[in-house]
Amino acid sequence: MNKAPPIRTILAFLAGGIALAIFSAAIWQYRQASLIGEAIETLLSGHDIGPERRFGAPAKVRLAYAVYLIGRQDYRGAEELLAELGQSADAVVADQALYNLGNVYLRRAIAAVEQDQPNQAGTLAELAKRAYRRALRIRPEHWSAKYNYEVAARLMPDFDRIDVQGEDSPEEEASPRKLWTRVPGIPRGLP
């Protein structure tokens, strides 16, 4: 006659199985965090990790890859990736992605000013300001985004339009003429 194992034995096996599952999950999480850390460290040191490690990678690894692309001056590739990461549900990733996206646009705007392309510089400065504003909505205390926003604003300020009206217009006498109050150019020194 076969006896059923006592309840204590069953509970001990169950507790051991649960402990083993928890321990295995902790080891797996530690290993994943180590792999993510290694990938980020490799990218930030200036070396590519290869598409097999980038494909399906966590957002922080893709953000590090975008910074890697910026360092290699592949601004188009970085822009696409940063714009995507700017939509991330992770506020830290979204903030950093938008800040870096603004930096890419600002670098390109400054280069356009230096190459005497004011139309392109104006467009890029506006894109930079938009990215910085979005980053500041996520994290209002982000000082670097505030500073770079001001640099972009000084690079290509929003000009008030001069109203061209007839001399007989009563509106002209009632309101002063709107003139440009700032001169565009590359800001020098601290604000």
PyMOL commands that set and color helices and strands:
alter all, ss='L'
color gray80, all
select helices_A, chain A and resi 7-44+51-54+59-71+75-85+91-114+118-138+143-155+170-174
alter helices_A, ss='H'
color red, helices_A
deselect
rebuild
show_as cartoon
